Amino acid sequence: MNSDNKAAATITVEKRMNGRWAFVLTYRGVTYPAQGEFGSQLQAQAAAQAAMKLLEKRG
């Protein structure tokens, strides 16, 4: 995979030790720290997608 086909963002959803879910977002080489204390994996994924769309809007 060359740099032209590389994704601009990577989202990782992880379960924390307290049983809550969080996401880590990497956008254009910048990794943002784990965000959130979500009750389900789906909620964390949805929040990560929303955060990614906001970053894409900002450019």
C-alpha positions as CSV (number, residue, x, y, z in Angstrom):
1,M,0.0,0.0,0.0
2,N,1.5,3.3,-1.0
3,S,1.0,6.7,0.7
4,D,-1.8,7.6,-1.8
5,N,-4.0,4.8,-0.7
6,K,-3.3,5.2,3.0
7,A,-6.3,6.0,5.2
8,A,-6.3,9.6,6.7
9,A,-7.8,8.3,10.0
10,T,-7.6,5.2,12.1
11,I,-10.0,4.5,15.0
12,T,-9.3,2.0,17.7
13,V,-12.1,1.1,20.2
14,E,-10.9,-0.5,23.4
15,K,-12.4,-1.7,26.7
16,R,-10.9,-0.1,29.8
17,M,-10.2,-1.9,33.0
18,N,-13.3,-0.4,34.6
19,G,-15.5,-2.1,31.9
20,R,-16.3,1.1,30.1
21,W,-15.4,1.7,26.4
22,A,-13.2,4.4,24.9
23,F,-11.7,5.2,21.5
24,V,-8.3,6.4,20.2
25,L,-8.3,8.4,17.0
26,T,-5.3,8.8,14.8
27,Y,-5.8,11.5,12.1
28,R,-3.2,12.5,9.6
29,G,-0.4,11.0,11.8
30,V,-1.6,12.7,15.0
31,T,-2.9,10.4,17.7
32,Y,-5.5,11.8,20.1
33,P,-5.6,10.3,23.6
34,A,-8.3,7.8,24.6
35,Q,-11.7,9.6,24.7
36,G,-14.9,8.7,26.6
37,E,-16.4,6.4,29.2
38,F,-19.1,4.8,27.0
39,G,-21.4,2.0,28.2
40,S,-21.1,0.0,25.0
41,Q,-18.7,-0.6,22.1
42,L,-21.3,0.7,19.7
43,Q,-21.6,4.0,21.5
44,A,-17.8,4.4,21.4
45,Q,-17.7,3.6,17.7
46,A,-20.4,6.2,16.9
47,A,-18.7,8.9,18.9
48,A,-15.4,8.1,17.2
49,Q,-17.0,8.4,13.8
50,A,-18.5,11.8,14.8
51,A,-15.2,13.0,16.0
52,M,-13.5,11.9,12.8
53,K,-16.1,13.8,10.7
54,L,-15.5,17.0,12.7
55,L,-11.8,16.7,12.1
56,E,-12.3,16.2,8.4
57,K,-14.6,19.3,8.3
58,R,-11.8,21.4,9.9
59,G,-9.4,20.2,7.2
